[in-house]
Amino acid sequence: MAFASRTSEVPRLAASVPAADVETLAQRGVVAANVIGHTDPEAFARVVQMAGDGSLSVPITRTFTFDELPQALRLVGEERSRGKFAITIAS
């Protein structure tokens, strides 16, 4: 999941998968970082394998626009979400 902030003059983005193109975003004035942690290399390898062979399914239960991001985060914070949320960002 990516988290973005509009609370400062400089847009910021953090992606929980290495998907943010940091250099390209920097050219657009966006500070970006890819954040990922590996606690168990074997478990991570299984997840990667499952993603590669199509057996990993991540159900998107609701999609929010970027402007609705505060509502999505509030629902997650209140533990009222089931499944995964997707945030669409228009270019």
N, C-alpha and C positions, 0 to 999 in steps of 0.2 A: 504494500500500500504506500502511496505517496502522500506526504503531508506538505501543505503549502501555507504560506502566511502572507496576508495583506496588511499586517499590523505595522509594518515599517515602510520607509521610503523605498527600500530595496526588496523586491520580491525574493522569497526564499523557498526552496524545495528540498525535501529529504525523501528519498526513495528507499523502501525496505528491500528492494531487489536492485541489482546493479543495472538499472535501466535509464537513469538520468544521464543525458549527454552533457556533462559538466561544461566542456569547452564551448559548445554551441549555445547553451543557456547563458553562459557568461557573456557572450557576444550580444545577447538580448537584454543584458542587465539583471539577470537572475542568478542569485547565489544558490548553487545546488551541491548536494552531497549524496553519495550512495552509501547507505548504512546497512550492513549485514553482519550477522553473527553466526558462528558455527560452534555449537556445544558438543555435538557428536558427529564426527565425520562420516561414520557408517550410516547413521540415520539420514544425514543430509544427502549422501550418495543415493540412498533408496528413494528419497523424494525427487531428486534430479532424474533418476531412472524412470520413475512413475510419470513425471512430467513429459519426459521424452517419448515414452511409449503410449501416452494418451490415457493411462489408467488413473491418473490423478484428476479429480473433478473438484473444482472450486465453484460452488453455486453462488451466483450473484443474486441476492434477494431483493436488492433495491439499487437504483441508480440515482445519483444526485448531480445537479449542476454545480459548478464551482461556487456559485453564489449561495447554494444551499449547504455548503460545507459545514458551517456552524451547527446546523440542525443535525447533520449526520454524526458529527463528533459528539453532540449532546446525547443522541440516542445510544451511541457506543458507551459513553461515560455512564449513562444510566443503566447500562446492561440490558437494554430493551431491544437489542439487535439480535437477529438470528441469521446465520450465514454471513456473507461478505457484502460490503457496500462497494460500489464503484463510483468514482467521481469523474465527471466529464469536464474537460477543460477545452473551451473553444479557442482557436488560434486567431 
